[in-house]
Amino acid sequence: MRDLTKYQGVFPAFYACYDADGAINPEAVRGLTQYLMDKGVKGVYVGGSSGECIYQSVAERKLVLENVMAVAKGKLTIIAHVACNNTADSRELAAHAESLGVDAIAAIPPIYFHLPEYAIAQYWNDISDAAPNTDFVIYNIPQLAGVALTMSLLKEMKKNPRVIGVKNSSMPVQDIQMFTDEGVIAFNGPDEQFVSGLAAGAIGGIGGTYGAMPELYIKARELFYAGKYEEARQIQNECCRIIYKMCSAKGNMYAVIKAIIRLQGGPDCGGVRKPLANLFEGDEAIVKESADMIAAAKAKYC
């Protein structure tokens, strides 16, 4: 029997780390890995939306994962998102991830062309076949990918014994319940409904704002499983308020989060890659206010 307990917990979606010239910064990648490890997270999700994967080359994505793994060394559960918008590059990243010893690979469906379900299944199975000894996680994010995971497609994918579950970033919490009823695990994706996702049966969460405030999500999960639902709800609501504040900046939310991490004494992960927008004049005040809100919430709940 496969041990799935390593997927129970809080998984920050790993942020892209750039130097002053906009190139991948291996030192910052290692620093962010250690920083998150020290916060007590279960693992990290590398190369997804928060990692700005669609703006990076295959070589850059390999470089990021190599430096994460150099620090993680079995102390974190590593899920590597390997999807590119073509099968060959995706398979190359999948094989590379397996060679490094990741726990699981993940993939969104192909974007732009709306493919039929049999073609999406073939794409995912081709990727999985390139990493035959590694668990596979379906990444369901219909609002960005343009296609949603259906129950018929999930049932087809379950024929692949490496498919263990779904990173579910669709907004309906009901989807988590439906997917877990099919016998797979689910990770909650939308950070604003982390506690709701746990209530629906998610085994853990993978989120783009976790890196700015992992302690709050870890505490919310702890309280939820202790049966202290009202306290968990209060932390969730505070996380939502912080997210709304971060998203009020003109610059991209990930640029805001990286600035918050710097204020918190974490590594300098640089900005974001164009066409994403870096911070604008006036955004620093939002960064400071968001960081203060996080600090106050941690003092109150953690």
C-alpha positions in Angstrom: 0.0 0.0 0.0 1.2 3.5 -0.9 1.9 5.8 2.1 -0.1 9.0 1.6 0.5 10.5 5.0 3.4 12.5 3.6 0.9 14.6 1.8 -1.0 15.6 4.9 -0.3 19.2 5.8 0.5 22.7 4.5 2.4 23.0 1.2 3.4 26.5 0.2 3.5 27.0 -3.6 7.1 27.9 -4.1 7.8 31.4 -5.5 10.1 32.2 -8.4 13.4 33.6 -7.2 15.2 36.1 -9.5 18.4 38.2 -9.2 18.6 41.9 -10.1 18.9 41.0 -13.8 15.8 38.8 -13.7 17.6 35.5 -14.0 16.9 32.5 -11.7 18.8 33.1 -8.4 19.9 29.6 -7.1 21.0 31.1 -3.8 17.6 32.6 -3.2 15.9 29.4 -4.2 17.9 27.5 -1.5 17.3 30.3 1.0 13.5 30.2 0.5 13.5 26.4 0.8 15.3 26.6 4.1 13.1 29.5 5.2 9.9 27.6 4.6 11.4 24.4 6.1 12.2 26.3 9.3 8.5 27.5 9.5 7.4 23.9 9.9 5.6 23.3 6.6 5.0 19.7 5.4 6.4 20.3 1.9 6.5 22.6 -1.1 4.9 22.6 -4.5 7.5 23.7 -7.0 7.0 25.1 -10.5 3.4 26.0 -10.4 1.5 29.2 -10.8 3.3 30.9 -7.9 6.5 29.8 -9.4 5.7 31.6 -12.7 6.3 28.4 -14.6 4.7 29.6 -17.8 7.3 32.4 -18.1 10.3 30.1 -17.5 12.3 27.8 -19.8 12.7 24.1 -19.3 16.3 24.7 -18.2 15.2 27.3 -15.7 12.6 25.1 -14.2 15.2 22.3 -13.8 17.5 24.7 -12.1 14.9 25.8 -9.6 14.0 22.2 -8.7 17.6 21.1 -8.4 18.3 23.8 -5.8 15.1 23.1 -3.9 16.1 19.4 -3.7 19.6 20.3 -2.6 18.2 21.8 0.6 15.1 19.6 1.2 17.1 16.4 1.3 14.2 14.3 2.4 13.0 16.7 5.1 10.2 18.0 3.0 7.6 16.4 0.7 8.3 17.8 -2.7 5.6 18.0 -5.4 7.0 19.2 -8.7 4.6 20.7 -11.3 6.1 19.7 -14.6 3.5 20.6 -17.2 4.5 22.7 -20.3 2.2 23.4 -23.2 3.6 20.5 -25.1 4.1 16.9 -24.3 7.9 16.6 -25.0 9.0 19.3 -22.6 6.6 18.1 -20.0 8.0 14.6 -20.2 11.6 16.0 -20.0 10.7 17.8 -16.8 8.9 14.8 -15.4 11.9 12.5 -16.0 14.2 15.1 -14.5 12.0 15.5 -11.4 12.0 11.7 -10.8 15.8 11.6 -11.2 16.0 14.1 -8.3 13.8 12.0 -6.1 10.7 14.2 -5.8 7.7 12.6 -4.1 5.2 13.5 -6.8 4.8 15.3 -10.1 1.8 17.3 -11.0 0.4 18.8 -14.2 -2.3 21.1 -15.4 -4.1 20.2 -18.7 -2.8 21.7 -21.9 -3.9 25.3 -22.3 -5.0 27.4 -25.3 -6.5 24.7 -27.5 -9.5 23.1 -25.8 -8.7 19.4 -26.2 -11.2 16.5 -25.9 -10.9 14.5 -22.7 -9.2 11.6 -24.3 -6.4 13.9 -25.5 -6.0 15.4 -22.0 -5.8 11.9 -20.5 -3.2 10.9 -23.1 -1.2 14.0 -22.3 -1.2 13.3 -18.6 -0.5 9.6 -19.0 2.4 10.4 -21.3 3.9 12.7 -18.7 3.4 10.1 -16.0 5.0 7.4 -18.1 8.2 9.5 -18.2 8.3 9.2 -14.4 7.2 5.6 -13.8 8.2 5.4 -10.2 6.6 8.7 -9.0 3.2 9.6 -7.8 1.1 11.8 -10.1 -1.2 14.7 -9.1 -3.8 16.3 -11.4 -3.8 20.1 -11.1 -7.4 21.3 -11.6 -7.4 25.1 -12.1 -10.2 25.7 -14.7 -10.3 29.5 -14.3 -6.7 29.7 -15.7 -6.4 26.5 -17.7 -9.7 26.9 -19.5 -10.8 23.4 -18.9 -12.1 21.7 -15.8 -11.5 18.2 -14.4 -14.7 16.2 -14.9 -15.7 13.1 -13.1 -15.5 11.1 -16.3 -11.9 12.3 -16.9 -10.9 11.6 -13.3 -12.3 8.0 -13.6 -10.3 7.6 -16.8 -7.1 8.8 -15.1 -7.7 6.5 -12.1 -6.7 3.7 -14.5 -3.2 5.0 -14.1 -2.0 3.5 -10.8 0.4 6.4 -10.2 -2.5 8.9 -10.0 -3.0 9.6 -6.3 -5.1 12.8 -6.3 -6.0 16.3 -7.3 -4.7 19.7 -6.5 -8.0 21.4 -6.6 -8.0 25.1 -7.3 -11.5 25.4 -8.6 -13.7 27.5 -6.4 -16.5 25.1 -5.5 -15.6 23.3 -2.3 -18.1 20.6 -3.5 -15.5 19.5 -6.1 -13.2 18.3 -3.3 -16.0 16.1 -1.9 -16.7 14.7 -5.3 -13.1 13.9 -6.1 -12.4 12.3 -2.7 -15.6 10.2 -3.2 -13.8 8.7 -6.1 -11.1 7.4 -3.8 -8.3 9.9 -4.5 -6.8 12.5 -2.2 -7.4 16.2 -2.7 -5.3 19.3 -1.8 -7.3 22.5 -1.3 -6.1 25.1 -3.7 -8.0 28.4 -3.1 -6.4 29.8 0.0 -9.6 31.7 0.9 -11.3 28.4 1.6 -8.5 26.4 3.2 -10.6 25.4 6.3 -13.7 24.7 4.1 -11.6 22.5 2.0 -10.5 20.5 5.0 -14.1 20.1 6.0 -14.9 18.8 2.6 -12.2 16.1 2.9 -9.0 17.7 1.6 -5.9 16.0 3.0 -4.0 19.3 3.0 -3.5 22.5 1.1 -1.3 23.9 -1.6 -1.5 27.7 -1.7 0.1 30.7 -3.2 -0.2 32.9 -0.1 1.1 30.3 2.4 4.7 31.4 2.1 3.8 34.8 3.5 2.1 33.4 6.6 2.6 29.6 6.9 2.2 29.7 10.6 -1.4 30.8 10.3 -2.4 28.0 7.9 -0.5 25.5 10.0 -2.3 26.7 13.1 -5.7 26.7 11.4 -5.2 23.1 10.3 -4.1 22.1 13.8 -7.2 23.6 15.3 -9.5 22.1 12.7 -8.3 18.6 13.5 -8.5 19.3 17.2 -12.2 20.0 16.7 -11.8 23.7 17.5 -13.7 24.8 14.4 -14.6 28.3 15.5 -11.0 29.2 16.2 -9.9 27.7 12.9 -12.6 29.8 11.2 -11.4 32.9 12.9 -7.8 32.3 11.5 -9.2 31.6 8.1 -11.2 34.8 8.1 -8.0 36.7 9.1 -6.1 35.1 6.3 -8.8 36.2 3.9 -8.6 39.8 5.1 -4.8 39.7 4.6 -5.2 38.3 1.1 -7.6 41.0 0.2 -5.1 43.6 1.4 -2.3 42.1 -0.6 -4.4 42.0 -3.7 -5.3 45.7 -3.3 -1.8 46.6 -4.6 -1.4 47.7 -8.2 1.5 45.3 -8.6 1.2 41.6 -8.9 0.3 39.7 -5.7 3.5 37.6 -5.9 5.6 40.8 -6.0 3.8 41.9 -2.8 4.4 38.6 -1.1 8.1 38.5 -1.9 8.4 42.0 -0.5 6.6 40.8 2.7 9.0 37.9 3.0 11.9 40.3 2.8 10.3 42.4 5.6 9.9 39.3 7.7 13.7 38.7 7.5 13.4 36.0 4.7 15.4 35.7 1.6 15.4 38.3 -1.2 13.5 36.5 -4.0 13.5 39.5 -6.3 10.5 40.7 -8.2 8.2 39.0 -10.8 8.9 38.3 -14.4 7.2 40.4 -17.1 4.5 40.6 -18.2 3.6 40.3 -14.5 3.8 43.7 -12.9 6.3 44.5 -10.2 5.4 46.9 -7.4 4.2 50.4 -8.2 4.6 53.6 -6.3 2.3 53.4 -3.3 2.4 49.6 -3.1 5.1 49.6 -0.4 2.5 50.9 2.0 0.3 47.9 1.2 3.2 45.6 1.7 3.9 47.1 5.2 0.2 47.0 6.2 -0.1 43.4 5.0 3.1 42.4 6.9 1.7 44.2 10.1 -1.6 42.3 9.7 0.3 39.0 9.5 2.4 39.8 12.5 -0.7 40.8 14.5 -2.5 37.6 13.5 0.4 35.4 14.4 0.7 37.1 17.8 -3.0 36.5 18.5 -3.4 33.0 17.2 0.0 31.3 17.2 
